[in-house]
Amino acid sequence: MHIPDNFLSTPVWATLDVVSIPTVALMVRRAGKELEDTRIPLLGVMGAFVFAAQMINFPVGAGTSGHLVGGALLACTLGPSPAALVLTAIIAIQAFVFQDGGVLALGANVFNMAIAGVLAGYLPFRLWGARHRKAAIFAGAFLSVLVSAALALSELLISGVAMPRAIVLISVGLFAVSAAIEGAITISVVQAIENLNPGFVQKPDRAGGRALAAIAAGATILALAGFMIASTAPDGIERLGAQLRLSAKANFRAPMPDYSLVSFDSAWIRRATAGLAGLLLVYGVCLAAGRLIGRHRSA
């Protein structure tokens, strides 16, 4: 789902960079109003979990894989504005530290997944969550992925990338499969959290220690060993780029490209240490952002 550099034309990525900066700033401001102080630790823990889960690709067919995006999961557990802030931090860290997604295309990826994807993922939960909770969570997760994918495909078309209709239809179908898997994963994670802390979702006074510890443990396991069961097939955007002969361009050398710390000989250690480093970095950045928002609100 992450668009690399050199896939989008300069006017497209530059416009989305300009649009995303004030939009994220607005989300930060709104997060200060939505986020309860008791909920701040959850920003770091949920951010770390979503980061770790995004490292694990699952097969969706036709030699293509997908991974959890997490927009709906974050929106349901944190609220839409804090969720957008957390996912923005994850996407930025992935681009600058792991070379996952373009630096110049950062605005496009943030807009697609952290802004539009989060808002689309939260809408069904907002409208139907009180009466049809599981269906709303599934629909939100499904919609968030489709909206993000549709925006990415549209941006490629606007950039002048020639895509035959058959390839577009196949891509949409594969993204739909990925969206359905995202919905199933999101419901499973929310249900697991609420089995530990009933009423946990969207209840600021119930961010219990057991649930936080379980989420943190799950994130750590995923970061350290999840890649061992992950699909090695390219994700939807990578596969599409290969079909259309688009070449990704890295504008700088990231410290841990492809989620690997090159200073170790063992492939497992390279991936595990990089995953753990990313986990701690995302946790720290999200937690620090939450605390800064809390202090600004108090002031």
Secondary structure, DSSP 8 states (H G I E B T S, - for coil): ----TTSS-HHHHHHHHHHHHHHHHHHHHHHHHH--GGGHHHHHHHHHHHHHHHT-EEEEETTEEEE---HHHHHHHH-HHHHHHHHHHHHHHHHHHH--S-STTHHHHIIIIIIIIHHHHHHHHHHHTTTSHHHHHHHHHHHHHHHHHHHHHHHHHHTT----HHHHHHHHHHHHHHHHHHHHHHHHHHHHHHHHSTT-TT-GGG--HHHHHHHHHHHHHHHHHGGGGS--S-BHHHHHHHHTT-----SS--SSGGG--TT-S-HHHHHHHHHHHHHHHHHHHHHHHHHHHHHHHH-
